[in-house]
Amino acid sequence: MSDPKPADRFEAYRDVPLDESTVSRDPVIQFQKWFADAVESGVDQPEAMHLATSGKEGLPSGRMVLMKEFSSGGIIFFTNYHSRKGREIEDNPNVAVTFFWKELARQVRITGKATKVPGSVSDAYFQTRPMESQVGAIVSPQSDVIQDRKSFDEQFTRELQKYGTSTPVRPGHWGGYSIIPSSYEFWQGRPSRLHDRIRYRFEHDQWVTERLAP
Ligand SMILES: Cc1cc2nc3c(=O)[nH]c(=O)nc-3n(C[C@H](O)[C@H](O)[C@H](O)COP(=O)(O)O)c2cc1C
């Protein structure tokens, strides 16, 4: 017999309930299991996550970023510390993250606090990036208004040539954040929109799970 078609395989996820009695007691392990399912199923960019921040005024803003690490130590992503998100995290470290794996009918929502990772962690990751990305991080005043594309490209090319074969050093305005989660919600799409939602929240030094209405 031939393998099931991807659409059938994905649809099968909707038939499997998400249940308080079968989820891991540890949300990190539960996330890692679902992330592995997404990778194994060939979901495009499963590490792409929506990150919501809000600054002093309490106005929310959202954008996609790429998760580079997920462990009990936190969720790590890299960015420009002077960008809009960086400035907002500076004012208010509370953030919300959402993953959506359409093909598996799964969503994971996480809230937590973001803090900068140690400089040594950012240095190590920066060195793994291609030269163009390193120079881009150096020259781009991310989220600022700039004059036009042409002058930005010229500045980028000048900077790239300046480095030649030498290795750029990570600029202080670029690095990682680690988000320490305080709640998770695992959402499994089910038939007739009667979805399964299991929330974890941290209470008295342990994770408590509870079921939310669809
Ligand atoms: C799939 C995807 C992944 C992205 N990953 C990152 C990332 O890891 N870091 C980053 O700074 N911007 C990333 N971006 C760009 C951001 O969405 C955003 O444009 C940029 O960070 C500026 O956001 P801000 O002005 O809200 O700070 C990504 C965009 C997309 C569509």
The ligand as a MOL file (V3000), in Angstrom:
LIG
                    3D

  0  0  0     0  0            999 V3000
M  V30 BEGIN CTAB
M  V30 COUNTS 31 33 0 0 0
M  V30 BEGIN ATOM
M  V30 1 C 9.2340 34.2610 8.9360 0
M  V30 2 C 9.9200 35.5060 9.4400 0
M  V30 3 C 10.9770 35.3660 10.3270 0
M  V30 4 C 11.6260 36.4900 10.8460 0
M  V30 5 N 12.6190 36.3230 11.7590 0
M  V30 6 C 13.1890 37.4040 12.3450 0
M  V30 7 C 14.1330 37.2340 13.4040 0
M  V30 8 O 14.4600 36.1210 13.8330 0
M  V30 9 N 14.6590 38.3620 13.9530 0
M  V30 10 C 14.3050 39.6180 13.5380 0
M  V30 11 O 14.8240 40.5960 14.0740 0
M  V30 12 N 13.3920 39.8020 12.5470 0
M  V30 13 C 12.8250 38.7330 11.9570 0
M  V30 14 N 11.8710 38.9000 10.9640 0
M  V30 15 C 11.4800 40.2800 10.6010 0
M  V30 16 C 10.4710 40.7940 11.6420 0
M  V30 17 O 9.1890 40.2390 11.4040 0
M  V30 18 C 10.3700 42.3340 11.7060 0
M  V30 19 O 10.1300 42.8640 10.4170 0
M  V30 20 C 11.6400 42.9850 12.2580 0
M  V30 21 O 12.2290 42.2340 13.2870 0
M  V30 22 C 11.3300 44.3870 12.7870 0
M  V30 23 O 10.3280 44.2800 13.7890 0
M  V30 24 P 10.0270 45.4850 14.8170 0
M  V30 25 O 10.0440 46.7800 14.0370 0
M  V30 26 O 8.6830 45.1880 15.3760 0
M  V30 27 O 11.1020 45.4350 15.8680 0
M  V30 28 C 11.2220 37.7960 10.4320 0
M  V30 29 C 10.1650 37.9230 9.5190 0
M  V30 30 C 9.5250 36.8050 9.0280 0
M  V30 31 C 8.3770 36.9680 8.0610 0
M  V30 END ATOM
M  V30 BEGIN BOND
M  V30 1 1 1 2
M  V30 2 1 2 3
M  V30 3 2 2 30
M  V30 4 2 3 4
M  V30 5 1 4 5
M  V30 6 1 4 28
M  V30 7 2 5 6
M  V30 8 1 6 7
M  V30 9 1 6 13
M  V30 10 2 7 8
M  V30 11 1 7 9
M  V30 12 1 9 10
M  V30 13 2 10 11
M  V30 14 1 10 12
M  V30 15 2 12 13
M  V30 16 1 13 14
M  V30 17 1 14 15
M  V30 18 1 14 28
M  V30 19 1 15 16
M  V30 20 1 16 17
M  V30 21 1 16 18
M  V30 22 1 18 19
M  V30 23 1 18 20
M  V30 24 1 20 21
M  V30 25 1 20 22
M  V30 26 1 22 23
M  V30 27 1 23 24
M  V30 28 2 24 25
M  V30 29 1 24 26
M  V30 30 1 24 27
M  V30 31 2 28 29
M  V30 32 1 29 30
M  V30 33 1 30 31
M  V30 END BOND
M  V30 END CTAB
M  END
